[in-house]
């Protein structure tokens, strides 16, 4: 990160007095120092629960109307956005377009550091234009410093076209910079400026809360079961069988048969088994209830 007036006073760039002698500490002591800092994260994130809730409700509302989520970030922040977007289709059965990620430097930056890419105000805007960002969509900018040009460019573009914008940062930010600001104050990093540490961990926690809660509200779970899982691997097929077995109260053999008859759609298989319905009847009932398995079983 470049040294200038914007970054000189950032919490994430300040010196942590607790770890000033970390370079001459024993391995045991270093582990304790890092762990002591990490213990501050859950409390700081929870203190932002109202802002996180507001972001979730906003994204849920837009998603119901066909809106998409765009996670935008550079470096660690961008990579965490990529992880979150990549996990939604297999976990919740979303289309690849529903939750997307844009990282400074493009796909190459996922595996290799391209530090200068974060300084572009226009790269993120150009990418959002290519993906036809519209007023139903939500841009979730992730910038530990709150000053990353790549992220601010995306947020500004979202505001220009009347799309919604959320900023996740770990420094105080101007109130009007985005529609919703989530800004846990974690204190300085154990290694000065290394926001892959506390800021990275907190980012993952917040993204988990946002995507998981939105998907729950969209009917992607039944109780705490992953009923929209896409069983495209042996592990996930076994998970699908366990879910059907548990909900239908049957054996593995019958669960697999129901899944095969349903095209490996867990919700449909459960309705077929519980309500003694044909494939088409089960699909119609789920459609009637907007894909909510709980409603279809009532």
Order of alpha helices (4+ residues) and beta strands (2+ residues): alpha-alpha-alpha-alpha-beta-alpha-beta-alpha-alpha-beta-alpha-beta-beta-alpha-alpha-alpha-alpha-alpha-alpha
